[in-house]
Amino acid sequence: MSVLDHGLTVGDGVFETVKTVQGRPFALTRHLERLTRSARGLGLPDPDHDEIRRAARTVTDATPLPLGRLRITYTGGISPLGSDRGDNAPGLVVALGEVSRRPDSTAVITVPWTRNERSAVAGLKTTSYAENVVALARAHGQGASEALFANTVGQLCEGTGSNVFVVLDGEIHTPPLASGCLAGITRALAVEWTGARETELSPEVLEHAEEIFLTSTTRDVQAVHRVDARELPGAPGPVTAKAMRVFDERAGDDLDP
Ligand code: PLP
């Protein structure tokens, strides 16, 4: 990839992080479909799924890891910005890193910055993650591992790299995609497997929800034991613990051969 690739210089790129278990990618088809949706959102040509699958196989075969993460980055190459991309070659990098098993629970903060649900790139997984980097740095500075955003109309949206779920009166809720959150693969599975509802939520629910949890490729389902100054003793609570169990039981369901 050129050092002038616009994926590096201006964030003209899209990406996926895919969990691997014993070298087998989890939910790869869903990830590749989302990569294509994100690419189309940026006007990039459709990525070649077979090429990415081959590259993924090459790196997972080269480095056997019990638990890993594939980072697939697909970029605009070096065509003049905003022009017809013509036959400019897009950039593709597939890399594998190790992940350690995440703790069962974590602390999160809320941040005053907003996700723009009406942005041209809302819901796309682009390489422009600077906003997330700033928010995550604030979280780390406060002993937390994630920062939660509201959107421009004051609804709860998502974390820097995760989706958020709350338990209210024993029922699981998560913000709808219209909130501007990413269509998380883990979020979709959690909705499917737990019957969670998509509900417009005010960030104030974080002050009284019985339980809160996050979902992402690298966290799976992770309970929240502190949100800002509020402690949630006993996290994971019973509903979150059940969601975690469902995930553990079904996590092998969609592994690539
Ligand atoms: N929201 C954002 C902004 C993300 O970057 C991610 C993950 O990378 C997620 C949510 C969770 O998505 P997934 O479950 O597909 O990892």
Residues whose N, C-alpha, C, O or C-beta is under 5 A from the ligand:
A	BS01	PLP	E158 G159 T160 G161 S162 N163 L182 A183 G184 I185 T186 R187 T215 S216 T217
